[in-house]
Amino acid sequence: MDFQLPETGWTPNLVLFGFVICFGSAVPLGMQVSVINAPAEQIQQWCRKVLTARFGATLSTEEMEILWASVVTSTLLMGMVGCFCGGILSSKLGRKKSFLISSTLLLFAAPCFLFCRMAWSIELLYLGRLSVGLALGLSLSVIPMYLAEVSPLKLRGAMGVLLPLGITAGVVLGQVVTLDQLLGDKDLWHFGLGIGGLLNFICFVAYWWMPESPEYLCSFKNNPEEALKVIRKLLGQNSVDGALEKQIRTGFGIAQKSKGLSVRDILTDGKYRLPLALLFLMNAGCGLSGINVLFSVGFGCINLAASSCGLFLMDRFNRRPMMLISCIACGVTLLLNTTVIYFINEVSWLPMVSVGAIVLFLLSYQTGVGQIPFFIGAEMFEIEARSSALALGTFGNWLANLIIVMLFPIVQHLWGAFAFLPSSIVCFALAIFVYFYLPETRGRIVSDTALLISKGFKSHIR
């Protein structure tokens, strides 16, 4: 049977839960995405000094670039590992304990960064980056499920947006704190890298109050009594009427425990072929859209303002048209920017047009491509497949980010003004795929959505 929470709307405890997830986890995660960028030159100079002092080694420019690339990509590689660990842990230990593990890993990174300069230890810098990667991978797999499973049907979109919104806010905050005038100079960069740990303490303060997912308690632990307590705690003592209580007790009290499906199970089951393709390609499209090469504070603030609108948009508009419009608009604005950059020396006002095109791209990105892939997996997969499916979807995002980090500088060097053209093509291609295969998930119970796309690419989604 389908697990349905009562439609209570926002309650104080549900708002508090969202606050803890957003500010205690998502914002520090976003900070770790951006704090490494601005002080890169200062950190590289420090690395040179450490290697000279400890080993008598002097690195060439090319060797330093390789070392720095390994520092940056180590987080991405561990993020790939972390997303699959998140799929396993969330099924075995539950959403709450998996969330605690990811928060602990993120907090562990803070002292690594804070003391690496004092200890003259590049190893601590690497250890901190590896820990951040694991925390990011775990969080992006676990938190969307956690948010969806404690949310009433009508609030799933608004709650799901809290993760990308918090990450976007953290990226901007990380850009600000690592400015040269603040914590980005040669003497303070390590504080910039570790300061996110302060916000992370919110998770630990609130952890003992935070409930486990009621759907997980029923389906995996066969514990409807505890699930009812959680529902009343989050949504109010009067939120559970007699009919719902009877449904949960009788429907799950006599049920067998669900067994989470492994990654291999869902890869080999034909009914998951289309939803997996949708989730993977939407996450990959999010990463390949070109958003990760726009690293200025000004654009970051615009991106944050656009992201904050998601709380309103996802609560009121359907996912399918928003995703479709967002993909097309991102493709058009990237194509426009490519054309403008190519002719930028021909007309004096074209630089302003380029800036305008980027702003329009950011607005377009945050209406769909930048938010919906984070939580739509929880709306397409039933609980036994959800953990592994979200792990695979998140892997698509990490793989796309790795491709951008490794290849965009090369493409920019070779193609110049046409560097954003591949991203534009990706957005148009994703729009076509979304048009033909993405069902509407807003206001629809998960089992109905899963049934719509259970016949693979022969499914009739409308």
Sequence and secondary structure as in RCSB ss.txt:
>XXXX:A:sequence
MDFQLPETGWTPNLVLFGFVICFGSAVPLGMQVSVINAPAEQIQQWCRKVLTARFGATLSTEEMEILWASVVTST
LLMGMVGCFCGGILSSKLGRKKSFLISSTLLLFAAPCFLFCRMAWSIELLYLGRLSVGLALGLSLSVIPMYLAEV
SPLKLRGAMGVLLPLGITAGVVLGQVVTLDQLLGDKDLWHFGLGIGGLLNFICFVAYWWMPESPEYLCSFKNNPE
EALKVIRKLLGQNSVDGALEKQIRTGFGIAQKSKGLSVRDILTDGKYRLPLALLFLMNAGCGLSGINVLFSVGFG
CINLAASSCGLFLMDRFNRRPMMLISCIACGVTLLLNTTVIYFINEVSWLPMVSVGAIVLFLLSYQTGVGQIPFF
IGAEMFEIEARSSALALGTFGNWLANLIIVMLFPIVQHLWGAFAFLPSSIVCFALAIFVYFYLPETRGRIVSDTA
LLISKGFKSHIR
>XXXX:A:secstr
           HHHHHHHHHHIIIIIHHHHHHHHTTTTTHHHHHHHHHHHHHHHH     HHHHHHHHHHHHHHH
HHHHHHHHHHHHHHHHHT HHHHHHHHHHHHHHHHHHHHHHTTTT HHHHHHHHHHHHHHHHHHHHHHHHHHHHT
S GGGHHHHHTHHHHHHHHHHHHHHHHTSTTTT STTTHHHHHHTHHHHHHHHHHHTTT    HHHHHHTT  HH
HHHHHHHHHH TTS  HHHHHHHHHHHHTS       HHHHHH GGGHHHHHHHHHHHHHHHHTSGGG   HHHH
HHHHHHHHTHHHHHHHS HHHHHHHHHHHHHHHHHHHHHHHHTTTTSTTHHHHHHHHHHHHHHHHTTTTTTHHHH
THHHHS HHHHHHHHHHHHHHHHHHHHHHHHHHHHHHHHHGGGGGHHHHHHHHHHHHHHHHH    TT  HHHHH
HHTTTGGG    
